[in-house]
Amino acid sequence: MILMLAGLLVFIAAHGFTTQRGARAAVIARIGEGPYKLVYSAVSIAGLLMIGYGYGAWRAQGPVELWHPPVWMRHLALLLMLFASIALAAAYAPGRIKAALKHPMLVAIKTWALAHLLANGDVATIVLALAVLAWAVYARISMKSREPAAPVATTGWVGDAAALVGGLAIYVFLAYLFHPYVIGVPVLPA
């Protein structure tokens, strides 16, 4: 539990720092953009690894169940994860989907958190999903106070097709490989 919470603190602190544009600009001016991105990436990856290992260790101890979600909520979570996967892919594929979602990466993260809150009743997952959801909501609110993002070009459907195909590939990877082999919990029948 402690490792996961420390990882959340490290990850959220690093990402929270990026919302403080004045402090971020001062650090970049002092050390340069390349070194800043390197340190930011290293700290973020370290936080993610701590979260992952800490979550796994916490669940391995036998998760404390607060409630048992009905089966239909797990089916809803699978559908939400398909949407989250497409939103994640849309973050890297300019098109109508990206333009409609405005910040598709944050939409994907918030949807992931909601899906996992619906499908799981154990304390470890609830703490993780609520922390990630709170961070994503804060990040979206902080973006509203910054200058508006450049509009996304929506010429043609290539970006949208790439987001749909990429999102489906991400979904299949998460459902059939990542979740059963890394998390240890299958989400779809074999």
N, C-alpha and C positions, 0 to 999 in steps of 0.2 A: 504494500500500500504506500509506504513512504517513498519508494523509488518512483512509482507512477506519479504521485503528487509533486515530487521534486521535478520530475520531467515536465509535467504540466506547467509548473512555475517557470522553468527555464524557457520552454517553448513560447508560452504566452508573454513572458517578459520581453523576449527578443522581438516578437511580432508587435507587442505593444509599443516598444521603442520606435519602431518605424512610423507609428502614427504621430509621434512627436517630431514634426518636421523640422523645427528649429534645432533641436538637439541632434537629430540625424544629420542635418546639413553641416553642423559644426564638426561632427566626427568625420564626415567625408572630407571636409576641407582640411582637417588635420592629418588624416592618414591616407586619403585617396579613395576613390570609388571602388577600385579593384580589391584592395585589402579589406575595405568595409564589407563588401559582398562576400568575401572569403570567410571572414569572422562570423558574419550573420548566418551564412550557410552552415558553418561548422557548429555553431551554437544551436541552430534549429535542428540539425540532424542529431546532435547529442541529446537534445530534449526529446525528439521523437523516439530514439532508441531507449531512453530511460522510460518513457511512457509505455512503449511496447513490452519491454522486459518486466517492468513493474506491474503492468496489467496482467501479463501472463502468470507471474508469480502470485499475484493476489487471487486470481481465479483458480490457480492450482491448489491453493490452501482450502478450497471449497467455498464457492461464493455464497454469501448470505443473500437469500432470496427475500425481497420485500413483498413481491407479488408474482403471480404466475399469469403472464399475458395469455389471452385466448388465442387460439390458432389463427383466427382471421386477422389478428393484428400482425402476425408474422407474415402472412400473405401480403398485407398492405405494406409492410416494411420492404419486402422484395420488390414491389412495384415502385416504391419511393427510391430504392437504391438504383433501379434502372434510370429513373429521372436524374438522380444525383450523378450517375456515371456519364450520362449525356451532357449534363451541365458542366462537369469537370472537363470533358473533351472540348466543349464549346469555348472554354476559356482560352484555348489555343487555336481555335478555328474561326476567324472572323466571318460573320454571317448574321442572318436574321435571329437565330437563337441567341447568339452572344449579345446582339443589340437589345433584344427583348429582356434578357436577364440582367443586363447592365454590368453586374459583377458575378459572372457565372461560377467562379471558384468559390466565392462565399455562399452562393446559393447551394452549390454541391455540398459544402461543409455543413451548412445548417440542415439540409435535407438528410445527410448522413446521420447527424446527431438525432434528429427527430425519429428517423426510422429505427435507430438502435434503442431509443427510449421506449418506443412502442413495442418492440419485439423482445425486450429483455427486462427482467425484474430484479436482477442481482445488483448489489451495491456498487461493485467495481464498474460495471457498465454504466450505471446511472451517474456516478460521479464523473466518469470520463466524458460521457455524452453531454452532460449539463455544463461542464467546464468548457468544452469545445464550442458548444452552442453559445454560451455567454461571450466567449472571445469573438466568435464570428459576428454576433449581433453588435458588439462594441466596434469591431473593425468596420462594419458597414456604416454605422452611425458616424464614426470618425471620418470616413470618406466623404460624407455629405458636407463636412465643414471645409474640405479642401477645394481647390479649383476643380471645375467640372472636367471629366475625362473627355478625351477627343472622341467624336462620334465614330462608331464602327462602320466601316464600309460594308454595304450589303449588296454588292453586285453579284448576281447569279446565286446559285444554290450549292456551289462547290463546298463552301465552308460549312453549311448546314449538313450536307451529305457526309462530310468528314467528321463532324461532331456526332452524327447518328451512328456511323460505322465505328468510330473510335470509342464512343460511349458503350456500344454493345460489346466491343472487345474488352473494355475495362470491366464491364459487368460480368462477362463470362470468366475472366481471369479472377476477379474477386470471389465469385460464387463457387467456381469449381476448383480453383487452385489455392488462392490466398487463404480464404476462410477455413477450409477443412485442414490444410496442411500447416499453415502458420498459426492461426488462431486455435485450431483444434476442434472447431465446431462446424459441422457441415450445415449448410443452409438450404441446400436443394437435395432431392433424392438422387442417389448415384445411378 
